[in-house]
Amino acid sequence: MRNVAWFMTVALVLLVPAAASAQANLEGPTGVFLNPLAYTLPAGTTQSSIHYVDLQPLGTLTTLGVTVGLPKGVEIGITREALALGGTANTDVLHLKWMAVPEKERSPAVAIGAVLRRPTGSGGSTSDFYIVATKVIPRTRPVILSANVRTTNGMGYGLLGKSDRDTEFGAFVGVVVGPKLIIGWETAGQPGGAEHWSDFCFRYTVSENTNIDGGLADLGSGLDDQIAVAFTHRF
């Protein structure tokens, strides 16, 4: 029984980076809903993603993204965001991430990245520059720990306008429940003194290259608790 338990633990730990790097956050980088993780797509792979956030009674948010894995731990992608709040406002997002330090037995993976946003209508362009560290703690049920710090001038990731540039922190804690299921919680600070965004979420691995995410998000006063879903496929 000990050998079986050990084998299952090793198998789950090996699956976690693959599952994490087969999903995109709202803006496109590999990650959870709000935060990037330190993992990047393998070179030569392409990932498509769709996110839908129900912001009722105010409206909805839909995103469509494509990300490409390049050599030396680099990924780059573009995402189109459609925010429907009494009308539709589109934002084009360009993102780039480099895994500077791969994950090792006793140390986390570390990546640096940038997110550049350009609204197609009114409103100024915004950007984020961040560093993120992610580590899988091997246990019978492996735990994923991730933390990031970013400098940003985008209120609500640029969806709610532009602010003075500020430094904010984000974090994610996830538990690998089984070979196909990860559950977790994340939080992300917002500039301009706005309330932090957070969510409880799950990731279900449909196949080696396909994931479905779901979550209940708290986006602060005025938006309250919202349901979010995502679908990602890697080619």
N, C-alpha and C positions, 0 to 999 in steps of 0.2 A: 504493500500500500504506500509506503514511503516513496518507493521508486516511481509509482504512478503519480503521486502528488508532485514530486520534483519535476517529472516530465511535463505535467500540465502547466506548472509555474513557468518553466522555461519557454514552453510553446506560447503561452499568453504574452510573455514579455517580448518575444520576437514579433508577435503580431501587432503590438501596440504602435510602434513607429510607422508600420505600413498602413494601419488604419488611420492614424493621425495625418499622414501625408497624402491620404486619398480623400481629403475633405477641405473645403475652403471656408473662410469666414465671410461675413457679409460683403467685404470689399475685394475678396479674391485670394489673398495669401493663405497658404495652408494653415489651418488653425481650428478654432471652435466657432461660435457665432460672432463674438465681439473681439476676441483676442487672437493674434497670431501665435503659433507654436514655433519652436526653433527648427523643426524639421522642414525640409524642402523636397520638391518632387525629384525623383530619380531622373538623370539625364536621358533625354530622348523620349520622355513621356509627355502627353498633353492631357490636361484636366479641364472638364467643363462643369459648371456649377449653376444651380438655380436656387435662389432664396425667396421666400415669401413671408412677410411679417404683417399680421393683421393689426392695424392701428385704429380700428373702429372704436368710437364713432367718428374719428377724424379722417381716416383713410387707410391706405395700404402702402407697403414698400415691396417692390419686386426687383431682384437683381439677376443679371445674366453675366457670367464671366468665363474667360478662357485663360488658363495658365500653362506655361511651358517649362519643363525642367531642362536646365542646361548643365554642361560639365562643371566640375569643381564646386558642387553644392549651391548653384545659383538657380533661381526661378524668377520668371517675369510674366506678367499677365495684364489683361485689361478687363474691366468690368463696367457694364452700363447699369446705373441705378435709376429706377423710375419711382419717384415719390408722389403719391396721389393724395394731396391734402387740399380739397377744394379746387382741383386742377392738377395737372401732372407737370412735375419739374424733373428733368433728367440731369444726371451727373455722370461724366466719364471719369473713370478711375484707372490710373496706371500704377502698378505696384511692382516692387523689386525686392528680393530677399536673398541674402547670402549666408549659408551656414558656415560661419568662420571656424567653429570648433565642433567636430562630431562628438556625439555622446559616447562616453566610455563607462567602464564598470563603476568607477567612483566619482565621476564628474558629469555634469549635464552637457547637452548640446547647447551651443550659443550661436545666435544668428543676429545679424543687423539688417534693417530694412527701411524702405521708404514707401510712402503712399502719397500720390499726387492726384488731386481732384480738380476737375474743371466743370462747373455748371454750364449747361447749354443755354440757359436763360439768364435771368438777373442773378446777382450774387457774385462774390469774388472767389477766386481759386483758393484752396486750402491745401495743407500738406501735413503729414506726420513723418517723423524720423524716430526709429525705435531700436532698442536692443532687447532681446528676449532669451531666456534660459529655460530649458525643459529637461526633466529627468523622469525616467520610469524607475520606481522603487520596486524591486522584485520581491513579491510575497505570494502567498497562495492566491490572493486576489491582488494583482499588481496595482499600484497607485501611480497616477501621473501628476506631477507637480510642475507648474510653469508660472513664471513671473516676468513682467516686462516693464520697462519705463520708456515713455515716449514724449517727445516735444511736439505739440500740436497747436494749431490755430483754428481747428474746425469744430464748431459746436455740434455735438451729436454726430461725429465723424463727417462734418461738413454738411449734413442734411438739414441742419437747423440754422445755418449761417456761419459767419466768420467772427472770430474773437481775437483778442490779444494772444500772442503765443504763450503757452503755459506748459509746464511739465506735469505729466499725469502717470499713474501707475495702474497696472492691470494684473490679474492673477487667475489661474484656473487650477482646480483640483478635480481629478477624475478617478474613478474606480473601475477596473476591468471586471465586470460581473461574470463574463464568460467569453468564449472565442468570438462571439458575434456582437456583444453588447458592452458599451461603456456608458456610465452615468456620471454626471458631474455638475459643478457649479462654477460660475465665473463672474468676475466683476471688472469694470473698466471705468476709470475716472474720466470726468468731462471738464473742459476748460471753462473759465469764466465763472467759477463758483457754482456751476450747475450740479445737480445730484448725480451720483454715480449710476451707471447702468449695470444691470446684473441679470443673470438668468440661471435657472435650473434646466439641464439639458440631458439628452441621451443621444448616442450614436449607434445605429444598427448597421452592421456590415452585411449587405445583401449577398455580395460576392467579393472576390479578391480586389476588384477594381470599382465597386459601386457601394456607396454609403448613403444612408438616409439619416438626417438629424432632425430632432424635434425639441422644442423647449418652451418654457413659460418665462417671459422676460418682464422685468420691472424697469421701465425706461424713465422713471421719475414722474413728477407732478404733471398732470395734463395728458399723459399717455398711459399711465397706470400699468396693469398687467396685460401683456399681449402674448399671443400664440405665434410661434415662428417655426417654419419647416424648411428643410433644405435637401437637395438631391445633388449628388456629385458622382461623376463617372470619369474614370481615367482610362485613356487609350494607350 
